[in-house]
Amino acid sequence: MEVLEEDLVKVILSKEDFEVALKEAGERLVAVDFSATWCRPCRSIKPLFRSLSTKHKDVVFLEVDADEACDFLFTKKDEG
């Protein structure tokens, strides 16, 4: 998991990163930005999301890059 220095957004690269971030968040509100580099609306909302992360330090901000975390996003839940 990568934390960007200029803000408080944690970049999620795997299912394990996501689970750890949620566990660490505890009872705090979690805001998740699912984005992709090729997605124009995703790129346009990124500055607002980062700005919110600096203003609302009581909220956990996560960014899941669909390009990097593709396998994690499209896994099926085990049934058994």
mmCIF file of the N, C-alpha and C atoms, coordinates in Angstrom:
data_MODEL
# 
_entry.id   MODEL 
# 
loop_
_atom_site.group_PDB 
_atom_site.id 
_atom_site.type_symbol 
_atom_site.label_atom_id 
_atom_site.label_alt_id 
_atom_site.label_comp_id 
_atom_site.label_asym_id 
_atom_site.label_entity_id 
_atom_site.label_seq_id 
_atom_site.pdbx_PDB_ins_code 
_atom_site.Cartn_x 
_atom_site.Cartn_y 
_atom_site.Cartn_z 
_atom_site.occupancy 
_atom_site.B_iso_or_equiv 
_atom_site.pdbx_formal_charge 
_atom_site.auth_seq_id 
_atom_site.auth_comp_id 
_atom_site.auth_asym_id 
_atom_site.auth_atom_id 
_atom_site.pdbx_PDB_model_num 
ATOM 1   N N  . MET A 1 1  ? 0.854   -1.168  0.000   1.00 0.00 ? 1  MET A N  1 
ATOM 2   C CA . MET A 1 1  ? 0.000   0.000   0.000   1.00 0.00 ? 1  MET A CA 1 
ATOM 3   C C  . MET A 1 1  ? 0.897   1.226   0.000   1.00 0.00 ? 1  MET A C  1 
ATOM 4   N N  . GLU A 1 2  ? 0.563   2.187   -0.822  1.00 0.00 ? 2  GLU A N  1 
ATOM 5   C CA . GLU A 1 2  ? 1.368   3.389   -0.976  1.00 0.00 ? 2  GLU A CA 1 
ATOM 6   C C  . GLU A 1 2  ? 0.585   4.589   -0.459  1.00 0.00 ? 2  GLU A C  1 
ATOM 7   N N  . VAL A 1 3  ? 1.220   5.426   0.359   1.00 0.00 ? 3  VAL A N  1 
ATOM 8   C CA . VAL A 1 3  ? 0.587   6.657   0.833   1.00 0.00 ? 3  VAL A CA 1 
ATOM 9   C C  . VAL A 1 3  ? 1.279   7.814   0.140   1.00 0.00 ? 3  VAL A C  1 
ATOM 10  N N  . LEU A 1 4  ? 0.498   8.614   -0.554  1.00 0.00 ? 4  LEU A N  1 
ATOM 11  C CA . LEU A 1 4  ? 1.058   9.753   -1.254  1.00 0.00 ? 4  LEU A CA 1 
ATOM 12  C C  . LEU A 1 4  ? 1.399   10.843  -0.252  1.00 0.00 ? 4  LEU A C  1 
ATOM 13  N N  . GLU A 1 5  ? 2.591   11.421  -0.345  1.00 0.00 ? 5  GLU A N  1 
ATOM 14  C CA . GLU A 1 5  ? 3.062   12.374  0.648   1.00 0.00 ? 5  GLU A CA 1 
ATOM 15  C C  . GLU A 1 5  ? 2.272   13.667  0.666   1.00 0.00 ? 5  GLU A C  1 
ATOM 16  N N  . GLU A 1 6  ? 1.819   14.144  -0.486  1.00 0.00 ? 6  GLU A N  1 
ATOM 17  C CA . GLU A 1 6  ? 1.153   15.435  -0.528  1.00 0.00 ? 6  GLU A CA 1 
ATOM 18  C C  . GLU A 1 6  ? -0.272  15.388  0.004   1.00 0.00 ? 6  GLU A C  1 
ATOM 19  N N  . ASP A 1 7  ? -0.789  14.227  0.228   1.00 0.00 ? 7  ASP A N  1 
ATOM 20  C CA . ASP A 1 7  ? -2.144  14.105  0.755   1.00 0.00 ? 7  ASP A CA 1 
ATOM 21  C C  . ASP A 1 7  ? -2.266  12.837  1.584   1.00 0.00 ? 7  ASP A C  1 
ATOM 22  N N  . LEU A 1 8  ? -3.457  12.501  1.934   1.00 0.00 ? 8  LEU A N  1 
ATOM 23  C CA . LEU A 1 8  ? -3.673  11.344  2.795   1.00 0.00 ? 8  LEU A CA 1 
ATOM 24  C C  . LEU A 1 8  ? -4.366  10.197  2.073   1.00 0.00 ? 8  LEU A C  1 
ATOM 25  N N  . VAL A 1 9  ? -4.228  10.124  0.761   1.00 0.00 ? 9  VAL A N  1 
ATOM 26  C CA . VAL A 1 9  ? -4.855  9.065   -0.021  1.00 0.00 ? 9  VAL A CA 1 
ATOM 27  C C  . VAL A 1 9  ? -3.926  7.855   -0.058  1.00 0.00 ? 9  VAL A C  1 
ATOM 28  N N  . LYS A 1 10 ? -4.463  6.701   0.325   1.00 0.00 ? 10 LYS A N  1 
ATOM 29  C CA . LYS A 1 10 ? -3.698  5.453   0.256   1.00 0.00 ? 10 LYS A CA 1 
ATOM 30  C C  . LYS A 1 10 ? -4.033  4.775   -1.065  1.00 0.00 ? 10 LYS A C  1 
ATOM 31  N N  . VAL A 1 11 ? -3.007  4.456   -1.831  1.00 0.00 ? 11 VAL A N  1 
ATOM 32  C CA . VAL A 1 11 ? -3.202  3.778   -3.107  1.00 0.00 ? 11 VAL A CA 1 
ATOM 33  C C  . VAL A 1 11 ? -3.239  2.278   -2.847  1.00 0.00 ? 11 VAL A C  1 
ATOM 34  N N  . ILE A 1 12 ? -4.322  1.650   -3.262  1.00 0.00 ? 12 ILE A N  1 
ATOM 35  C CA . ILE A 1 12 ? -4.539  0.221   -3.047  1.00 0.00 ? 12 ILE A CA 1 
ATOM 36  C C  . ILE A 1 12 ? -4.140  -0.539  -4.308  1.00 0.00 ? 12 ILE A C  1 
ATOM 37  N N  . LEU A 1 13 ? -3.237  -1.505  -4.148  1.00 0.00 ? 13 LEU A N  1 
ATOM 38  C CA . LEU A 1 13 ? -2.751  -2.269  -5.293  1.00 0.00 ? 13 LEU A CA 1 
ATOM 39  C C  . LEU A 1 13 ? -3.149  -3.739  -5.253  1.00 0.00 ? 13 LEU A C  1 
ATOM 40  N N  . SER A 1 14 ? -3.748  -4.174  -4.146  1.00 0.00 ? 14 SER A N  1 
ATOM 41  C CA . SER A 1 14 ? -4.120  -5.586  -4.036  1.00 0.00 ? 14 SER A CA 1 
ATOM 42  C C  . SER A 1 14 ? -5.295  -5.748  -3.074  1.00 0.00 ? 14 SER A C  1 
ATOM 43  N N  . LYS A 1 15 ? -5.869  -6.929  -3.111  1.00 0.00 ? 15 LYS A N  1 
ATOM 44  C CA . LYS A 1 15 ? -6.955  -7.250  -2.191  1.00 0.00 ? 15 LYS A CA 1 
ATOM 45  C C  . LYS A 1 15 ? -6.463  -7.170  -0.748  1.00 0.00 ? 15 LYS A C  1 
ATOM 46  N N  . GLU A 1 16 ? -5.243  -7.626  -0.522  1.00 0.00 ? 16 GLU A N  1 
ATOM 47  C CA . GLU A 1 16 ? -4.673  -7.593  0.825   1.00 0.00 ? 16 GLU A CA 1 
ATOM 48  C C  . GLU A 1 16 ? -4.526  -6.155  1.318   1.00 0.00 ? 16 GLU A C  1 
ATOM 49  N N  . ASP A 1 17 ? -4.051  -5.257  0.445   1.00 0.00 ? 17 ASP A N  1 
ATOM 50  C CA . ASP A 1 17 ? -3.943  -3.835  0.804   1.00 0.00 ? 17 ASP A CA 1 
ATOM 51  C C  . ASP A 1 17 ? -5.300  -3.282  1.213   1.00 0.00 ? 17 ASP A C  1 
ATOM 52  N N  . PHE A 1 18 ? -6.329  -3.642  0.446   1.00 0.00 ? 18 PHE A N  1 
ATOM 53  C CA . PHE A 1 18 ? -7.676  -3.142  0.709   1.00 0.00 ? 18 PHE A CA 1 
ATOM 54  C C  . PHE A 1 18 ? -8.177  -3.637  2.063   1.00 0.00 ? 18 PHE A C  1 
ATOM 55  N N  . GLU A 1 19 ? -7.990  -4.925  2.324   1.00 0.00 ? 19 GLU A N  1 
ATOM 56  C CA . GLU A 1 19 ? -8.439  -5.499  3.595   1.00 0.00 ? 19 GLU A CA 1 
ATOM 57  C C  . GLU A 1 19 ? -7.704  -4.877  4.780   1.00 0.00 ? 19 GLU A C  1 
ATOM 58  N N  . VAL A 1 20 ? -6.396  -4.656  4.641   1.00 0.00 ? 20 VAL A N  1 
ATOM 59  C CA . VAL A 1 20 ? -5.612  -4.032  5.712   1.00 0.00 ? 20 VAL A CA 1 
ATOM 60  C C  . VAL A 1 20 ? -6.098  -2.606  5.954   1.00 0.00 ? 20 VAL A C  1 
ATOM 61  N N  . ALA A 1 21 ? -6.319  -1.860  4.885   1.00 0.00 ? 21 ALA A N  1 
ATOM 62  C CA . ALA A 1 21 ? -6.769  -0.471  5.020   1.00 0.00 ? 21 ALA A CA 1 
ATOM 63  C C  . ALA A 1 21 ? -8.126  -0.400  5.711   1.00 0.00 ? 21 ALA A C  1 
ATOM 64  N N  . LEU A 1 22 ? -9.035  -1.299  5.364   1.00 0.00 ? 22 LEU A N  1 
ATOM 65  C CA . LEU A 1 22 ? -10.353 -1.307  6.007   1.00 0.00 ? 22 LEU A CA 1 
ATOM 66  C C  . LEU A 1 22 ? -10.237 -1.676  7.479   1.00 0.00 ? 22 LEU A C  1 
ATOM 67  N N  . LYS A 1 23 ? -9.388  -2.646  7.783   1.00 0.00 ? 23 LYS A N  1 
ATOM 68  C CA . LYS A 1 23 ? -9.201  -3.046  9.181   1.00 0.00 ? 23 LYS A CA 1 
ATOM 69  C C  . LYS A 1 23 ? -8.595  -1.904  9.990   1.00 0.00 ? 23 LYS A C  1 
ATOM 70  N N  . GLU A 1 24 ? -7.594  -1.228  9.426   1.00 0.00 ? 24 GLU A N  1 
ATOM 71  C CA . GLU A 1 24 ? -6.953  -0.105  10.113  1.00 0.00 ? 24 GLU A CA 1 
ATOM 72  C C  . GLU A 1 24 ? -7.908  1.070   10.304  1.00 0.00 ? 24 GLU A C  1 
ATOM 73  N N  . ALA A 1 25 ? -8.878  1.207   9.411   1.00 0.00 ? 25 ALA A N  1 
ATOM 74  C CA . ALA A 1 25 ? -9.833  2.319   9.499   1.00 0.00 ? 25 ALA A CA 1 
ATOM 75  C C  . ALA A 1 25 ? -10.730 2.189   10.717  1.00 0.00 ? 25 ALA A C  1 
ATOM 76  N N  . GLY A 1 26 ? -10.967 0.962   11.144  1.00 0.00 ? 26 GLY A N  1 
ATOM 77  C CA . GLY A 1 26 ? -11.836 0.749   12.300  1.00 0.00 ? 26 GLY A CA 1 
ATOM 78  C C  . GLY A 1 26 ? -13.230 1.292   12.049  1.00 0.00 ? 26 GLY A C  1 
ATOM 79  N N  . GLU A 1 27 ? -13.674 2.203   12.912  1.00 0.00 ? 27 GLU A N  1 
ATOM 80  C CA . GLU A 1 27 ? -15.020 2.766   12.817  1.00 0.00 ? 27 GLU A CA 1 
ATOM 81  C C  . GLU A 1 27 ? -15.072 4.047   11.982  1.00 0.00 ? 27 GLU A C  1 
ATOM 82  N N  . ARG A 1 28 ? -13.923 4.483   11.463  1.00 0.00 ? 28 ARG A N  1 
ATOM 83  C CA . ARG A 1 28 ? -13.901 5.726   10.683  1.00 0.00 ? 28 ARG A CA 1 
ATOM 84  C C  . ARG A 1 28 ? -14.542 5.529   9.313   1.00 0.00 ? 28 ARG A C  1 
ATOM 85  N N  . LEU A 1 29 ? -15.065 6.611   8.780   1.00 0.00 ? 29 LEU A N  1 
ATOM 86  C CA . LEU A 1 29 ? -15.636 6.617   7.436   1.00 0.00 ? 29 LEU A CA 1 
ATOM 87  C C  . LEU A 1 29 ? -14.529 6.363   6.422   1.00 0.00 ? 29 LEU A C  1 
ATOM 88  N N  . VAL A 1 30 ? -14.820 5.543   5.406   1.00 0.00 ? 30 VAL A N  1 
ATOM 89  C CA . VAL A 1 30 ? -13.855 5.244   4.355   1.00 0.00 ? 30 VAL A CA 1 
ATOM 90  C C  . VAL A 1 30 ? -14.435 5.701   3.019   1.00 0.00 ? 30 VAL A C  1 
ATOM 91  N N  . ALA A 1 31 ? -13.678 6.540   2.312   1.00 0.00 ? 31 ALA A N  1 
ATOM 92  C CA . ALA A 1 31 ? -14.059 6.988   0.971   1.00 0.00 ? 31 ALA A CA 1 
ATOM 93  C C  . ALA A 1 31 ? -13.130 6.306   -0.022  1.00 0.00 ? 31 ALA A C  1 
ATOM 94  N N  . VAL A 1 32 ? -13.718 5.633   -1.024  1.00 0.00 ? 32 VAL A N  1 
ATOM 95  C CA . VAL A 1 32 ? -12.913 4.894   -1.992  1.00 0.00 ? 32 VAL A CA 1 
ATOM 96  C C  . VAL A 1 32 ? -13.146 5.462   -3.385  1.00 0.00 ? 32 VAL A C  1 
ATOM 97  N N  . ASP A 1 33 ? -12.055 5.793   -4.053  1.00 0.00 ? 33 ASP A N  1 
ATOM 98  C CA . ASP A 1 33 ? -12.096 6.266   -5.434  1.00 0.00 ? 33 ASP A CA 1 
ATOM 99  C C  . ASP A 1 33 ? -11.598 5.129   -6.318  1.00 0.00 ? 33 ASP A C  1 
ATOM 100 N N  . PHE A 1 34 ? -12.506 4.534   -7.089  1.00 0.00 ? 34 PHE A N  1 
ATOM 101 C CA . PHE A 1 34 ? -12.134 3.515   -8.062  1.00 0.00 ? 34 PHE A CA 1 
ATOM 102 C C  . PHE A 1 34 ? -11.884 4.252   -9.369  1.00 0.00 ? 34 PHE A C  1 
ATOM 103 N N  . SER A 1 35 ? -10.664 4.146   -9.892  1.00 0.00 ? 35 SER A N  1 
ATOM 104 C CA . SER A 1 35 ? -10.330 4.936   -11.072 1.00 0.00 ? 35 SER A CA 1 
ATOM 105 C C  . SER A 1 35 ? -9.454  4.142   -12.028 1.00 0.00 ? 35 SER A C  1 
ATOM 106 N N  . ALA A 1 36 ? -9.260  4.732   -13.208 1.00 0.00 ? 36 ALA A N  1 
ATOM 107 C CA . ALA A 1 36 ? -8.369  4.160   -14.212 1.00 0.00 ? 36 ALA A CA 1 
ATOM 108 C C  . ALA A 1 36 ? -7.720  5.315   -14.970 1.00 0.00 ? 36 ALA A C  1 
ATOM 109 N N  . THR A 1 37 ? -6.503  5.105   -15.405 1.00 0.00 ? 37 THR A N  1 
ATOM 110 C CA . THR A 1 37 ? -5.775  6.175   -16.079 1.00 0.00 ? 37 THR A CA 1 
ATOM 111 C C  . THR A 1 37 ? -6.431  6.589   -17.387 1.00 0.00 ? 37 THR A C  1 
ATOM 112 N N  . TRP A 1 38 ? -7.121  5.682   -18.042 1.00 0.00 ? 38 TRP A N  1 
ATOM 113 C CA . TRP A 1 38 ? -7.751  5.973   -19.322 1.00 0.00 ? 38 TRP A CA 1 
ATOM 114 C C  . TRP A 1 38 ? -9.132  6.614   -19.175 1.00 0.00 ? 38 TRP A C  1 
ATOM 115 N N  . CYS A 1 39 ? -9.627  6.729   -17.957 1.00 0.00 ? 39 CYS A N  1 
ATOM 116 C CA . CYS A 1 39 ? -10.979 7.243   -17.693 1.00 0.00 ? 39 CYS A CA 1 
ATOM 117 C C  . CYS A 1 39 ? -10.929 8.755   -17.432 1.00 0.00 ? 39 CYS A C  1 
ATOM 118 N N  . ARG A 1 40 ? -11.444 9.539   -18.366 1.00 0.00 ? 40 ARG A N  1 
ATOM 119 C CA . ARG A 1 40 ? -11.403 10.998  -18.228 1.00 0.00 ? 40 ARG A CA 1 
ATOM 120 C C  . ARG A 1 40 ? -12.157 11.489  -16.993 1.00 0.00 ? 40 ARG A C  1 
ATOM 121 N N  . PRO A 1 41 ? -13.390 11.032  -16.703 1.00 0.00 ? 41 PRO A N  1 
ATOM 122 C CA . PRO A 1 41 ? -14.069 11.479  -15.479 1.00 0.00 ? 41 PRO A CA 1 
ATOM 123 C C  . PRO A 1 41 ? -13.291 11.102  -14.213 1.00 0.00 ? 41 PRO A C  1 
ATOM 124 N N  . CYS A 1 42 ? -12.636 9.948   -14.226 1.00 0.00 ? 42 CYS A N  1 
ATOM 125 C CA . CYS A 1 42 ? -11.825 9.536   -13.068 1.00 0.00 ? 42 CYS A CA 1 
ATOM 126 C C  . CYS A 1 42 ? -10.681 10.513  -12.842 1.00 0.00 ? 42 CYS A C  1 
ATOM 127 N N  . ARG A 1 43 ? -10.035 10.904  -13.924 1.00 0.00 ? 43 ARG A N  1 
ATOM 128 C CA . ARG A 1 43 ? -8.919  11.858  -13.813 1.00 0.00 ? 43 ARG A CA 1 
ATOM 129 C C  . ARG A 1 43 ? -9.412  13.221  -13.356 1.00 0.00 ? 43 ARG A C  1 
ATOM 130 N N  . SER A 1 44 ? -10.598 13.619  -13.787 1.00 0.00 ? 44 SER A N  1 
ATOM 131 C CA . SER A 1 44 ? -11.088 14.956  -13.437 1.00 0.00 ? 44 SER A CA 1 
ATOM 132 C C  . SER A 1 44 ? -11.512 15.049  -11.972 1.00 0.00 ? 44 SER A C  1 
ATOM 133 N N  . ILE A 1 45 ? -11.943 13.953  -11.364 1.00 0.00 ? 45 ILE A N  1 
ATOM 134 C CA . ILE A 1 45 ? -12.360 14.000  -9.957  1.00 0.00 ? 45 ILE A CA 1 
ATOM 135 C C  . ILE A 1 45 ? -11.171 13.858  -8.999  1.00 0.00 ? 45 ILE A C  1 
ATOM 136 N N  . LYS A 1 46 ? -10.043 13.372  -9.495  1.00 0.00 ? 46 LYS A N  1 
ATOM 137 C CA . LYS A 1 46 ? -8.878  13.115  -8.638  1.00 0.00 ? 46 LYS A CA 1 
ATOM 138 C C  . LYS A 1 46 ? -8.433  14.336  -7.823  1.00 0.00 ? 46 LYS A C  1 
ATOM 139 N N  . PRO A 1 47 ? -8.324  15.547  -8.395  1.00 0.00 ? 47 PRO A N  1 
ATOM 140 C CA . PRO A 1 47 ? -7.918  16.703  -7.575  1.00 0.00 ? 47 PRO A CA 1 
ATOM 141 C C  . PRO A 1 47 ? -8.893  16.995  -6.430  1.00 0.00 ? 47 PRO A C  1 
ATOM 142 N N  . LEU A 1 48 ? -10.180 16.847  -6.676  1.00 0.00 ? 48 LEU A N  1 
ATOM 143 C CA . LEU A 1 48 ? -11.175 17.063  -5.623  1.00 0.00 ? 48 LEU A CA 1 
ATOM 144 C C  . LEU A 1 48 ? -11.012 16.016  -4.521  1.00 0.00 ? 48 LEU A C  1 
ATOM 145 N N  . PHE A 1 49 ? -10.841 14.772  -4.904  1.00 0.00 ? 49 PHE A N  1 
ATOM 146 C CA . PHE A 1 49 ? -10.676 13.686  -3.933  1.00 0.00 ? 49 PHE A CA 1 
ATOM 147 C C  . PHE A 1 49 ? -9.449  13.938  -3.057  1.00 0.00 ? 49 PHE A C  1 
ATOM 148 N N  . ARG A 1 50 ? -8.349  14.341  -3.676  1.00 0.00 ? 50 ARG A N  1 
ATOM 149 C CA . ARG A 1 50 ? -7.122  14.634  -2.931  1.00 0.00 ? 50 ARG A CA 1 
ATOM 150 C C  . ARG A 1 50 ? -7.316  15.835  -2.010  1.00 0.00 ? 50 ARG A C  1 
ATOM 151 N N  . SER A 1 51 ? -8.013  16.843  -2.488  1.00 0.00 ? 51 SER A N  1 
ATOM 152 C CA . SER A 1 51 ? -8.287  18.026  -1.669  1.00 0.00 ? 51 SER A CA 1 
ATOM 153 C C  . SER A 1 51 ? -9.120  17.655  -0.445  1.00 0.00 ? 51 SER A C  1 
ATOM 154 N N  . LEU A 1 52 ? -10.115 16.816  -0.646  1.00 0.00 ? 52 LEU A N  1 
ATOM 155 C CA . LEU A 1 52 ? -10.955 16.374  0.470   1.00 0.00 ? 52 LEU A CA 1 
ATOM 156 C C  . LEU A 1 52 ? -10.135 15.605  1.501   1.00 0.00 ? 52 LEU A C  1 
ATOM 157 N N  . SER A 1 53 ? -9.151  14.850  1.029   1.00 0.00 ? 53 SER A N  1 
ATOM 158 C CA . SER A 1 53 ? -8.331  14.063  1.961   1.00 0.00 ? 53 SER A CA 1 
ATOM 159 C C  . SER A 1 53 ? -7.511  14.952  2.886   1.00 0.00 ? 53 SER A C  1 
ATOM 160 N N  . THR A 1 54 ? -7.138  16.134  2.439   1.00 0.00 ? 54 THR A N  1 
ATOM 161 C CA . THR A 1 54 ? -6.366  17.037  3.297   1.00 0.00 ? 54 THR A CA 1 
ATOM 162 C C  . THR A 1 54 ? -7.266  17.813  4.249   1.00 0.00 ? 54 THR A C  1 
ATOM 163 N N  . LYS A 1 55 ? -8.531  17.971  3.879   1.00 0.00 ? 55 LYS A N  1 
ATOM 164 C CA . LYS A 1 55 ? -9.476  18.725  4.715   1.00 0.00 ? 55 LYS A CA 1 
ATOM 165 C C  . LYS A 1 55 ? -10.164 17.855  5.758   1.00 0.00 ? 55 LYS A C  1 
ATOM 166 N N  . HIS A 1 56 ? -10.332 16.583  5.460   1.00 0.00 ? 56 HIS A N  1 
ATOM 167 C CA . HIS A 1 56 ? -11.087 15.679  6.337   1.00 0.00 ? 56 HIS A CA 1 
ATOM 168 C C  . HIS A 1 56 ? -10.173 14.558  6.820   1.00 0.00 ? 56 HIS A C  1 
ATOM 169 N N  . LYS A 1 57 ? -9.323  14.884  7.755   1.00 0.00 ? 57 LYS A N  1 
ATOM 170 C CA . LYS A 1 57 ? -8.326  13.926  8.237   1.00 0.00 ? 57 LYS A CA 1 
ATOM 171 C C  . LYS A 1 57 ? -8.935  12.804  9.081   1.00 0.00 ? 57 LYS A C  1 
ATOM 172 N N  . ASP A 1 58 ? -10.209 12.954  9.456   1.00 0.00 ? 58 ASP A N  1 
ATOM 173 C CA . ASP A 1 58 ? -10.892 11.909  10.215  1.00 0.00 ? 58 ASP A CA 1 
ATOM 174 C C  . ASP A 1 58 ? -11.470 10.831  9.298   1.00 0.00 ? 58 ASP A C  1 
ATOM 175 N N  . VAL A 1 59 ? -11.381 11.036  7.989   1.00 0.00 ? 59 VAL A N  1 
ATOM 176 C CA . VAL A 1 59 ? -11.887 10.085  6.999   1.00 0.00 ? 59 VAL A CA 1 
ATOM 177 C C  . VAL A 1 59 ? -10.690 9.387   6.358   1.00 0.00 ? 59 VAL A C  1 
ATOM 178 N N  . VAL A 1 60 ? -10.832 8.093   6.088   1.00 0.00 ? 60 VAL A N  1 
ATOM 179 C CA . VAL A 1 60 ? -9.790  7.333   5.397   1.00 0.00 ? 60 VAL A CA 1 
ATOM 180 C C  . VAL A 1 60 ? -10.096 7.384   3.901   1.00 0.00 ? 60 VAL A C  1 
ATOM 181 N N  . PHE A 1 61 ? -9.151  7.885   3.118   1.00 0.00 ? 61 PHE A N  1 
ATOM 182 C CA . PHE A 1 61 ? -9.314  7.996   1.671   1.00 0.00 ? 61 PHE A CA 1 
ATOM 183 C C  . PHE A 1 61 ? -8.456  6.944   0.985   1.00 0.00 ? 61 PHE A C  1 
ATOM 184 N N  . LEU A 1 62 ? -9.101  6.119   0.157   1.00 0.00 ? 62 LEU A N  1 
ATOM 185 C CA . LEU A 1 62 ? -8.413  5.057   -0.572  1.00 0.00 ? 62 LEU A CA 1 
ATOM 186 C C  . LEU A 1 62 ? -8.612  5.262   -2.063  1.00 0.00 ? 62 LEU A C  1 
ATOM 187 N N  . GLU A 1 63 ? -7.583  4.955   -2.825  1.00 0.00 ? 63 GLU A N  1 
ATOM 188 C CA . GLU A 1 63 ? -7.674  5.008   -4.281  1.00 0.00 ? 63 GLU A CA 1 
ATOM 189 C C  . GLU A 1 63 ? -7.342  3.630   -4.831  1.00 0.00 ? 63 GLU A C  1 
ATOM 190 N N  . VAL A 1 64 ? -8.283  3.049   -5.558  1.00 0.00 ? 64 VAL A N  1 
ATOM 191 C CA . VAL A 1 64 ? -8.072  1.751   -6.189  1.00 0.00 ? 64 VAL A CA 1 
ATOM 192 C C  . VAL A 1 64 ? -7.937  1.996   -7.684  1.00 0.00 ? 64 VAL A C  1 
ATOM 193 N N  . ASP A 1 65 ? -6.758  1.743   -8.214  1.00 0.00 ? 65 ASP A N  1 
ATOM 194 C CA . ASP A 1 65 ? -6.494  1.919   -9.640  1.00 0.00 ? 65 ASP A CA 1 
ATOM 195 C C  . ASP A 1 65 ? -6.926  0.643   -10.357 1.00 0.00 ? 65 ASP A C  1 
ATOM 196 N N  . ALA A 1 66 ? -7.927  0.762   -11.204 1.00 0.00 ? 66 ALA A N  1 
ATOM 197 C CA . ALA A 1 66 ? -8.476  -0.405  -11.892 1.00 0.00 ? 66 ALA A CA 1 
ATOM 198 C C  . ALA A 1 66 ? -7.444  -1.069  -12.799 1.00 0.00 ? 66 ALA A C  1 
ATOM 199 N N  . ASP A 1 67 ? -6.492  -0.292  -13.305 1.00 0.00 ? 67 ASP A N  1 
ATOM 200 C CA . ASP A 1 67 ? -5.448  -0.869  -14.154 1.00 0.00 ? 67 ASP A CA 1 
ATOM 201 C C  . ASP A 1 67 ? -4.494  -1.738  -13.342 1.00 0.00 ? 67 ASP A C  1 
ATOM 202 N N  . GLU A 1 68 ? -4.118  -1.271  -12.163 1.00 0.00 ? 68 GLU A N  1 
ATOM 203 C CA . GLU A 1 68 ? -3.159  -1.981  -11.317 1.00 0.00 ? 68 GLU A CA 1 
ATOM 204 C C  . GLU A 1 68 ? -3.801  -3.109  -10.512 1.00 0.00 ? 68 GLU A C  1 
ATOM 205 N N  . ALA A 1 69 ? -5.045  -2.923  -10.103 1.00 0.00 ? 69 ALA A N  1 
ATOM 206 C CA . ALA A 1 69 ? -5.705  -3.872  -9.204  1.00 0.00 ? 69 ALA A CA 1 
ATOM 207 C C  . ALA A 1 69 ? -6.798  -4.662  -9.918  1.00 0.00 ? 69 ALA A C  1 
ATOM 208 N N  . CYS A 1 70 ? -6.640  -4.855  -11.197 1.00 0.00 ? 70 CYS A N  1 
ATOM 209 C CA . CYS A 1 70 ? -7.664  -5.514  -12.013 1.00 0.00 ? 70 CYS A CA 1 
ATOM 210 C C  . CYS A 1 70 ? -8.055  -6.885  -11.462 1.00 0.00 ? 70 CYS A C  1 
ATOM 211 N N  . ASP A 1 71 ? -7.079  -7.705  -11.117 1.00 0.00 ? 71 ASP A N  1 
ATOM 212 C CA . ASP A 1 71 ? -7.372  -9.050  -10.605 1.00 0.00 ? 71 ASP A CA 1 
ATOM 213 C C  . ASP A 1 71 ? -8.182  -8.985  -9.318  1.00 0.00 ? 71 ASP A C  1 
ATOM 214 N N  . PHE A 1 72 ? -7.849  -8.061  -8.457  1.00 0.00 ? 72 PHE A N  1 
ATOM 215 C CA . PHE A 1 72 ? -8.532  -7.890  -7.178  1.00 0.00 ? 72 PHE A CA 1 
ATOM 216 C C  . PHE A 1 72 ? -9.979  -7.435  -7.382  1.00 0.00 ? 72 PHE A C  1 
ATOM 217 N N  . LEU A 1 73 ? -10.214 -6.595  -8.361  1.00 0.00 ? 73 LEU A N  1 
ATOM 218 C CA . LEU A 1 73 ? -11.555 -6.053  -8.571  1.00 0.00 ? 73 LEU A CA 1 
ATOM 219 C C  . LEU A 1 73 ? -12.529 -7.072  -9.134  1.00 0.00 ? 73 LEU A C  1 
ATOM 220 N N  . PHE A 1 74 ? -12.018 -8.027  -9.879  1.00 0.00 ? 74 PHE A N  1 
ATOM 221 C CA . PHE A 1 74 ? -12.905 -8.945  -10.581 1.00 0.00 ? 74 PHE A CA 1 
ATOM 222 C C  . PHE A 1 74 ? -12.801 -10.386 -10.109 1.00 0.00 ? 74 PHE A C  1 
ATOM 223 N N  . THR A 1 75 ? -12.510 -10.581 -8.825  1.00 0.00 ? 75 THR A N  1 
ATOM 224 C CA . THR A 1 75 ? -12.467 -11.934 -8.282  1.00 0.00 ? 75 THR A CA 1 
ATOM 225 C C  . THR A 1 75 ? -13.837 -12.314 -7.750  1.00 0.00 ? 75 THR A C  1 
ATOM 226 N N  . LYS A 1 76 ? -14.157 -13.585 -7.875  1.00 0.00 ? 76 LYS A N  1 
ATOM 227 C CA . LYS A 1 76 ? -15.433 -14.083 -7.364  1.00 0.00 ? 76 LYS A CA 1 
ATOM 228 C C  . LYS A 1 76 ? -15.265 -14.513 -5.917  1.00 0.00 ? 76 LYS A C  1 
ATOM 229 N N  . LYS A 1 77 ? -16.315 -14.334 -5.146  1.00 0.00 ? 77 LYS A N  1 
ATOM 230 C CA . LYS A 1 77 ? -16.308 -14.792 -3.762  1.00 0.00 ? 77 LYS A CA 1 
ATOM 231 C C  . LYS A 1 77 ? -16.391 -16.317 -3.760  1.00 0.00 ? 77 LYS A C  1 
ATOM 232 N N  . ASP A 1 78 ? -15.543 -16.931 -2.931  1.00 0.00 ? 78 ASP A N  1 
ATOM 233 C CA . ASP A 1 78 ? -15.571 -18.391 -2.817  1.00 0.00 ? 78 ASP A CA 1 
ATOM 234 C C  . ASP A 1 78 ? -16.889 -18.834 -2.208  1.00 0.00 ? 78 ASP A C  1 
ATOM 235 N N  . GLU A 1 79 ? -17.474 -19.851 -2.798  1.00 0.00 ? 79 GLU A N  1 
ATOM 236 C CA . GLU A 1 79 ? -18.705 -20.419 -2.255  1.00 0.00 ? 79 GLU A CA 1 
ATOM 237 C C  . GLU A 1 79 ? -18.378 -21.824 -1.776  1.00 0.00 ? 79 GLU A C  1 
ATOM 238 N N  . GLY A 1 80 ? -18.621 -22.067 -0.529  1.00 0.00 ? 80 GLY A N  1 
ATOM 239 C CA . GLY A 1 80 ? -18.294 -23.401 -0.079  1.00 0.00 ? 80 GLY A CA 1 
ATOM 240 C C  . GLY A 1 80 ? -18.400 -23.545 1.311   1.00 0.00 ? 80 GLY A C  1 
# 
